[in-house]
Amino acid sequence: MARPGPRGARATDAEFPETLAAWIARDGDLVEALVALRRLGAEGADALQAALSVRPVATLRASWQLWEALAEGDGEDPERLLLKTLPLEVVERARRALWGPSWRDAEEPRPCRSIRS
């Protein structure tokens, strides 16, 4: 069951996806910088950690994680709620920038091996 917030709003209301969209529109260059630093690998690790600790970035990461947990607690699918406001490629790029590659980013699927018993 959904829990109302202090003003009767649920965690799954559109406020976070809309705020995320506004943040990306305003500070999208930070997303691109994080993606570029991640591409550098070990060479960019120190700079990446410094960029992730910049207050707007750190706040966004924490807010996103909290919102997703609250949305899931309300029985909602956070991905579906985000995609009502943002295109998938924008959500995935922001996630990749903030948390690195996910299992969905595998360059090529590994061939399946059959196991005989």
Residue pairs with C-beta under 8 A, 6 or more apart in sequence:
1 74
1 75
2 10
2 11
2 12
2 74
2 75
3 10
3 11
3 73
3 74
4 10
5 11
9 15
10 74
11 67
11 70
11 71
11 73
11 74
11 76
12 70
12 71
12 74
12 76
12 81
14 81
14 84
14 85
16 63
16 64
16 67
16 81
17 81
17 82
17 84
17 85
17 86
18 85
19 63
20 60
20 64
20 82
20 85
20 86
20 94
21 85
21 86
23 56
23 60
24 31
24 86
24 90
24 94
27 56
30 51
30 54
30 56
30 57
30 97
31 93
31 94
31 97
31 98
32 97
33 51
34 48
34 51
34 52
34 57
34 97
34 98
35 93
35 96
35 97
36 44
37 44
37 47
37 48
37 51
38 44
38 48
38 96
38 97
38 100
38 101
40 47
40 48
51 57
52 58
52 61
52 98
57 98
60 98
61 98
61 99
64 98
67 78
68 78
71 77
71 78
71 81
72 78
79 91
82 91
83 91
92 104
95 102
96 102
96 105
